Amino acid sequence: MNSFTLTIPRTIKQTLDELGSTKGGPARIKAGGIDVLDLMKEGIEQPGRLINIRQLDEKPHALREISEVKADAIPEGVWRLLPGGDNGNPPPRRDCLRIGTLTTLAELSHSPLLQSKAAALSESASLIATPQIRQVATLGGNLLQRPRCWYFRSAEYPCAKKGGSVCFARDGENDFHAIFDNQPCCAVHPSGTAVALAALDAVLALQTPQGERFARLSSFLVSPSQPGGAIGRENRLEEDMILKNIWIPSPGPGEQSLYRKVKHKQSFDWPLAEVAISLRRGLTGNKAPEAVRIILGSVAPVPYRARSAEAALLQSPSFDAERIRKIGQAAVSGATPLSRNGYKVQLVSGLVQQAVAELLL
């Protein structure tokens, strides 16, 4: 590991000043440091300055706070991006959950507020890594971590994501790689919380030197094949930006969510497949589903929205084993597995069936 200078700012302004400075070489933000230190030890990143933001103390809203904010206090930039605002008209104001990005995964998993109002996020955090890591790792770090592809992580392979010309996983050991959108890079997105937050229609608050900006998580995360994407990045975070807060719409009547994952072993291990579902039921009659988001994880460069499965779920107000099987099949429609990860197709289909059955039966 190369030598570096460590700074510990106390405010976001001090952090932005450090990011904007060129003295001492390139800067890298560290919170829990789980991924950053790995990248430095593996030689993938060699910053001259490390900015430890773990002790930021921003008032009035701490960056390690989980709270519910009433509708009339929601920033305009947030509520205009909430569900229902895609047709040119802003959505109706609604209460939201606000989560600071320095919140640890352990705090997410143990929060009674999240357990009752954002179950998918609480469940995803509770299943990441080990209890020891969850006590240190932060929500922001989990969202912004780099892919865990072994070719990317190994200094011996100049892969395309590191500026080379070859994706070695395409014809190599690709057992755990993408089955959707797997060109030109087939690494999967490593964040479990991102899968849950995508299902929950999360909005991000980003601080820049010019002021606060807001973005849907679904547009902030970007694959190489998407407009504005690049093979060397997984998100649209710029060097002068800080991820501050995550906003999630509070569930209304008839709304619920869940998150499920499959691992090779149930101790510390990376997932083979994940699914998060948010669902809204009608309040009268047979209470049939009226809206749904189904997000798949560990199958694409960013959390993958299974729109075909959503359409299949909304087609009928009644559900039985055959209907749920068809929803699972629709979830993997269009998959293009690689030479060694074809098993993921059936695995993902079964996982979606399990999750849908838990919600609807």
N, C-alpha and C positions, 0 to 999 in steps of 0.2 A: 504494500500500500504506500502511495506517495505521501509526503508530508503536506499538511494543510493548516490553515489558520481557523480556529473556532471562535465564532462570535455568538453572543446570547442577547439578542434584542428583547426589549420589554414591551414594545408597541409595534403595531402594524406599520406605522410610518417609519420607524427605525429599520424594520425589515425591508421595506421598499427601498429605502436609501441604500442599504447594503446590497440589494439586488441590482440597483442602478449604478453602483460603483464598479470601476474596472481595476481598482488598485488591489493587487494581490492575486489576480487571476480569476478564472470563472468561479461563480458561486453556485452552491447547491443547498436547498432547504432540507433540514432534517427535523423530524418530530420524534416519533418512536425510534426511527432509525433502522427498523428491521430490514427493509429492502435496500435503503441507501448504503448501509455498511456492507451488505452483501455485494452490491454492485462495485463498490470501491475495492473490496478484497479480491473480487474476480477480475479487476482491471478494466471493467466496462466503462466506468466513470472515474475521473481523476480530478476532482475540483480542487482549486487552490484555496478556496474558502468554504467552510461549512457553517451554515447559519442555523443554529438550534432555536426553533420557535416554540419549544415545549413550555416555556415560561411566559409566553405572551399573556398579558392581562388587560384585555380590551374591555372598556366599560361603555355603555351599560350592559352589553351582552357578551358574556364570557364565551370564549371559543371552546370551552369544555362544558357546555350547558345543553341540556335537553329540556325543551319547554313547549307549551302550546300557546300560540299567539292568536288573539281574537281577530275576526275578519277585518274590522275597521282599522287595525294596526298593521296589516300586511303591506309591505312596500309595493308600490305600483308595478315595479319591474318584476315582482314575483307573481302577483295575481293575474297579470296579463299573459303569463306563460302557463297558467294552470289549465287543466282539462276543460274543453269547451270553448277555447278561444282561438280555434284554428280557422274560422270562417270570416275573419275580419272584425268580429265583435269580441270585446273582452268577456271572459267568463264571469259569472256572478261571484262576488267575493265570498270567501269561506274561511273558516278557521284553518290554521296550518300548524304543523309541528316544525320547530326550528332546532337544528342540531349543529353544534359547533364541530368543526372538523378536527379539533384536538381531542374530542371525546374518544376514549379507548373502546376497543371492541368488547371488553368485559363490561364496561358501563352500558354500552348498547344492549348487550344480551340480558343484563339484569334490570333494565329500566322498566318499572311497572307501566309507565306511560306508553312506551313502545310496544310492550307485550300486549297491551289492550288495543292500541290504535295503529300500529304498524308492525304486525306480527311477523311479516316476511323479513323485515330488516333485523328485528331482534333474533329471529331464528337463524338467519344467515351468519350474523356475528358470532352466535354461540357455537357454530360448527367450524369455525376457522382455526387452523393450527392447534396450539395447545393452550391450556389455561395460563401458563407462564407468559406466552407471547401475547395473548389477548389482554393481559394486564398492562402491556407496554404499547402495542401497536395501536395506531389511531385510525379513525375513519378516513381522514384525508389521505394518509399514507396507503391505506388499503385500496382506495380508489385510483391512486396515481402510480401504483407500483408497476414495474416493467414486467414483460412476459417471462415465464419460467421455462421457455424452450431451452433444452440443454445445449443446442448449437449456439444460440444467442449468448448463453451464460458462459460458454467455454472460450477462453482466449485462443484456443487452437483453431477455431473455425471463423474465418472472416465472412460471416453470413450477410445476407442482403440487409437485414435490419441494422447491422453495424456498419453499413456502407459498402459491403461487398457486392458481388453480382449473382450469388447463388443462394437459394433457400435449400440448405442441406437436408432439411427434414422431408422435403417433398419425395425424395427417393431413398431416404434413410430411415432412422428410427422415428416413426411418426405415430406411434401407438396412442399418444395422448393429445394429438393435435386436432385441428379444425376439420369439421365435416361440412361446414357452410362457408362460403366466401373465403376459400383458402388459396387464393392467388392474389398477389404474387408472394405473400407470406402466409404460412399456415400455422403460426403460433396462435394460441387461444388467449383471450383476456383473462388475467389471473384473479380478478376481484370478485369475491362472493357478494359483498355488499352492493356492488354495482348492479348485479343481476336483480337483487331485491328492489333497489331504488329505481331501476328502470321500470319495473312493474308498478311501482307506486307513483309514477309520474313526477319524480323529483326535479326540483329546480335548484341550481347552484348559484350562490352569491360569490362573486370574484372581486377582489380588490386590486385596482391598478393605480398607478400614479395619477391618472386622470379622473379617478372616481370609481364607484361601485358599478359592476356589470352583472347581468343575470343571464343564465342560459339553461335550457333544458338539459338534463344529463344525457338524454338520448341523442342530442345533437353535439354535445361537448365531447363525447367519446366518438372516435372516428377510425374506421378501418382504412387500409391503404387503397381499397377500391372505391371508396366514397368520395364525392366532391370535396376538395380541400384536404383529403387524407394524404399521408405519405408513409412509406414503408418504415421509416425510422421513428415514428411517433404513434401513440395510441390515443391521444387527446389533443384538444386545442389550447391547452395551457401555454401561455407565452412566458418568456423569461422574467418579465416584470409583473407577473400576476401572482396573487396569493388566493388560494381557495379558503374561504372563510366559513360559510355556513351551507347547510343543506336544508331546503324547505320541502315538506311533504304535505299534500292536502290531508287534513283530518278526515277520517272516514265518515260518511253520512249513513243514514239508515239503510240497511241491507248490503253494506259494503264490508268485505273481508279480504284477507290476503294470507298466503302461506308461501313457504320456501322449503324445498327438499333437495337433497344432493345424494349422490352415490360416490363412495370412495372405495379404492381397492382394499384398504384396511381402515378400521374405524378409529385408530389412533391418528397421530399427526400424519396427514397425507393430503396431497392435492386431489381435488375432485375429478372424477371421470366424466360426470355430467351433473348439471344443476337445472332446476326449474323454479321460477317464482311466478305466482299467479295472483292477480288482484281481480276481484269479481264484485259486481253490483247486481243484486236481485231486485225484482219488482216487489212492491210492498202489498200488493193485492192479488187476488186470484191464486194461481198456483205458484206465485213468487218465482217465476222463471228468470234466468239471467238476462239482464238488459245490456250489460257492457262487461268486457273482460279484456285483460292484457295477459298474455302468456309469454314470458321471457325465458329463453334458454341460455345456460352458461356452460363454459368449458367446451364450446362447440364452434366458436367463430372468433375473429379478432376483436370483436366487441360483443356485449350481450345481444343475443339474437332474438328478434321478435317473431314469434310463430303465428303469423297472421292467418295462415290457412287453418290452423288449429282453432284460432279464435272464431273464425267464420263457421267452422263445423260445430263448435259448441253452441253458438247462438242460433243455429238453424232450427232447433227443436226444443220445445219446452219440457219434453220428457226424456229421461235418461235411463238406460239400462247398460248391461255389459257390452252389447254390440255397438251402441252409440259411443260409449267411452273408448272402445277399441278404435273406432274410426277417427276420433279426435286425436288419439295417440299417433295413428298413421299419418294424419294430416300434419302433425307437428314436424315430421321429418321429410315432408314433401320437398323435393329439390335438393336433398343432401347429395354431396359429391365426396364420399369418403376416400381416403388415401389407401395405400397398399396394406397398411397394418391397423387401421382404426375403423374398419367396417362394423365391428361389434358395437360401436357407439350408436349406430342407427337404431338397432333394436333396443338398446339400453335407454336411449332418450325417449323412444316411443313408450316403453313401459313405465318410465318415471313420470311422464306426463299423464298417463292413464291413472297411475296411483294418486297423483296430486289432485286430478280432476275428481276422482271418486271420493276422496276425502272431503272435498268442498261440497259436492252435489248429492251424495248418497247418505 
